[in-house]
Amino acid sequence: MKVLVLTEKPFAAAAVQGIREIVEGAGHEFATLEKYTERAQALEAVKDADALIIRSDKVDAEVMDAAPNLKIVVRAGAGYDNVDLAAATARNIVVMNTPGQNANAVAELCFGLLVFAVRKFYTGAAGSELMGKRLGILAFGNVGRNVSRIAKGFGMEVWAYDAFCPKDVIEAAGVHAVDSQDELFRECDVISLHIPATPETKQSINRALCSTMKKGAVLLNTARKEVINEAELLALMEERTDLRYVTDIKPDADADFAAKCEGRYFSTPKKMGAQTAEANINAGLAAARQISDFFATGNTRFQVNK
């Protein structure tokens, strides 16, 4: 089987070497296409691939049709909205992610952003502390659990809501489970978003929800840009000059947020939650192991298009 690492934004060299060793050690052919600049290059490269390892690269019906041998696509990371799941399912292609491999990196970034926000973006102005504040985690998956772990070290009171995670599981982690998203936003000093971009969640962080946030609250988004209703949040923040918004996903309305919410808004230049050497290597190696296991045993544990 031929395993192709298709990455416009390459893995670290150590990750590529590790992936190669796993793939070739399992008896498969290894190939890479890195830093490609045209879609045609990707379409040419996939034509004889049996498996793809990708990062943020788009794999849609066109890519799949160009790869008649394709059996599995693994997104090295948690999010997989860059893969057309319906198209994959229609072609009997298994799609997987590598949950948990980037979780600590994202969680650590959350607190880098939070400290930056509550200390007035290091302008020298008097800020506040996280200790004793109530942190609300929206979605208690791998990242949310790591955020709760770190938050306890800061002395924060941790609350969480997850429509798909039983309350007793959340409580067993030493976190207070609430009954609704509305309650989380209403009662917490900081809201940290960890929800995927789905039809149900897109644009769900809107004016109605955020208007209930406590005075001086911080909204932190390291999830997906699409979950924010930017127009409504911006309008609310113009009225509620106490609210702050920090994110590692630059909004479409970045310039407006920066101009109208000066001193209360910050975005990194690009999404960087998983941009650590450790996460880069972990996710790549996990993807290679999952592909090798799939070809050896048919294991589809991390399949996302069931």
N, C-alpha and C positions, 0 to 999 in steps of 0.2 A: 504494500500500500504506500502511496505517496502522500506525505504530510507536508503541507505548505504553510509557512508562517507568512501571512499577508499583513504587513503593517506599514501604513503610511508614516506613523510615528513609531520608530523602532523600539524594540525591547533593549534593555542594557545588554552589552556584549556578553556578560556573564550569564544572563538569562538565555540568550540564543545558544550559547555553548551547552548549557544544561539541557535545553530542549533537544538539541541535536543528539546528545548522549542518550537521553531517554528514548527518543524515536528510533535511532539506529540500533540501540541496545535491544529493542524489541523486534528488530529485523525489518524495519520499514525504511523507505527512502525519505530523505529530508531535503527540503528546499526552502528558500526564502525569497520574498520580494519586499524590500524595504524602501522607504522614502520615495515611493512611486508618485509621479506627478500628474499622470493621466489615467483615466478610467480604463482606457484601452489596454494599458499595461497589465492591469489587474485581470481583465477579461482573458488576455492571452495566457497569463501565468496559471490560471485556475483550470485550464482546459483538460489537464490530465491528473488533477488532484483528487485524491480520495478523501482527504480531510483538510480542514482549514483551521488555523489558529489565528485569531484576529484580536485587535484591541477596539478602537472606535471606528474601524473600517466598516463601510456599509456593504451588507450582503443582502441583495434583493433578488427578485425573480430573474433579472438579467444576468447577474453573476451566476446564479444556480443553473440557468439554462446553458451558460458557457462552460459548465463543469459537469458533463454527463456522468462522470464516475463518482461525484461527490456523495458521501454517505454521512458525514458529520461535520458540524461547525462548532468550535468552542470559542466563546468570547472570554478572553482572559480578563476577568473582572466580574462585578456583580450585575451591572445593568446590561440589558441586551436589546434595547429598543432600536439599535442600528441593524438588527437582523429581522427580515420579514418572516415571521413565524408561520403565517398561513401558507406562504409560498413554499417554505421548507416542508411543512407537513404534507402538502399536496404532492410533493416530490419524494416523500419517504426519507427526508433528510433529518437526522437528529440534530437538535440544537441544544447546547449546554452552556452554562456559565461556570464560573469558579467562585462560588460564594465563600465569603469569609477571608479570602486571601488579601484583600485590600482594606479590611475592616479597621485594623488598628491605625493604619495610615490616615484614613478619613477621620477617625475619632480624634486623633492627635491634632489634626488640622482644625477641627471644631473648636478646640480649646485655645489654639493659637489665635483664631479669629475672635473668640469670645473675650479673651483677655485684652486684645487690641481694642475691641469695641467698648468694654466697660471702663478702660483707662483712657477714654477720649482720644483714641487713635494716636496715642503717644505725642500729643500736642503740648503736654506740660500742664494742661488743665487738670483740676482735681476730678478724679473718677470715682469708681466704686469697686467693691470686691465681690467675688463670686461666692465666697464662703457664706453659708446661711441662706443663699438664694434658692428658689425652687426652680429646678430645671424640668421642663416637659419634653419628653421624647415621643415624637410621632412616628410610630412603627418600630417595633422591638425586635428587629432582625439582628444580623451579625454586627452591623455598624452600631445600631442602637444599644446593643449590649455592651460594646466596648466604650461607648460614650458614657453609659451609666457607671461603668467601672472607674473611669477616670474622674467623673464628676464626684464620686464619693471621696476620692483623694483630695479634692478641692473643698470638701466639707459641704457640698450642696445637698439639698433635699431633692431626691429624684422621683419624678412621676412619669408615667408612660401610658400611652393608649395605642393599641393595635387591634384592628377589627378581626384579624386572623390569628392572633395569639391569645390563648386562654389567660384569664386574669390570674389564675393560680400559678401559671408558669412565670409571669411577670413578678408576682409577689415572692416567688421562691428565689428570685434573683436579688431580693432586698429592695425592690422598687415598688412604689405605690401605684397600683393599677386603677385607672379611672374608667368611668363607664362610657365616655364619649369624647370625641375630638373637641367639641364645644367646651366641655369642662376643662380640658387640658389648656386650651387657649385662655380661658377666663381666669384660671387659678395660678398660672405659673409666671415667673419673672422672665424666663428665657424659654423660647420654643425652638427646638432643634428638629428639622425636618429630615426624615429618612424614608419617605414613601417613594415607590416607583412611579413612573409616568404611565398611567393606564387611562382608559376612557373615564373611569370613575374619579381619578385624582387630578387629571389635567384641569388647570384653572380653579382648583378647589380651594386654594389658599387665597381667599378673596376678601373684599371689603367687609362683608357681613361677619365673617369669622374673625378677621384681624381687629375689627373695631371693638371687640370685647376684651382685648389684651389689656393687662394691667398698665398703670402709668409707669413710663420709663422702661417698658419691656423691650426685649431684644428678640428679633426673628432671625434665625440662622438657617440658611439653606445650603446644604452640601449634597442634596439629592438630585433633582432635575429642574431645569429652567421651566419646563412646561407646566409644573404644578402651581406656579405662581400666576395669578391674574395681575399682570404688571400695571395695567392702567388703573385698576381699582386700588391696588396697594399704594401706588404713587399718589393718587388723589387723597387717600386717607392720611398718608404721612405728611402731606402738605397741611392738612388740618390738625393732625395730632403730632405736634412738633416734639413730643416726648418719645416717640417710637423710633427704634433703630433697626436697620436691616443690614446684615452682612452675609456674603455669599461667595462661593468659589465658582459660580456659574454666572458669567456676565450677562445681565438682562439685555433684551433688545433695546430697552429704554435706559440703558446705562447713563448716557449723557444727561438725560432729564433727571434721573435720580441724583446724580452727582451735583447738578446745578441747583435743584430745588430742595435737596435734603443734605446740604453741606454739613459735615460734622456728625452726621447720623447714618451715613451709608458708606459701604465699602464693598467692592468686588475685586477679586483677583483678576489678572489679565486673561486667564484661561482656567478651565476646570483642572484642579490640581490635587484633589483629595487623595488620589492613588499615586501621585507622582513622588514616590520615594524609591530608592534603590531596592529596598527590601520587598516592597509590595510588587514592584515590577518583576523581580525574580520569582517571588512566590507564585504569582498568578500565571506566569509563563510555564513554570515547571508543573503546576497543577493541571494546566490545560494539556500538556504533553502526556502526563500520566493518565488523565481521563481518556484521551484518544487511544493510547496503548491498551488500556484496560477494556475499552469498548471493542476494539478489534480482537482482543484475546478471549474475552468472556461474554461480550454483549452487554456489559454493565451500562445502564442508562440512568444511574442514580441522580445525576444533576441535569437531566433533560428538562427543558423549559417549554417545549412545544408538544406536551402529551395530549 
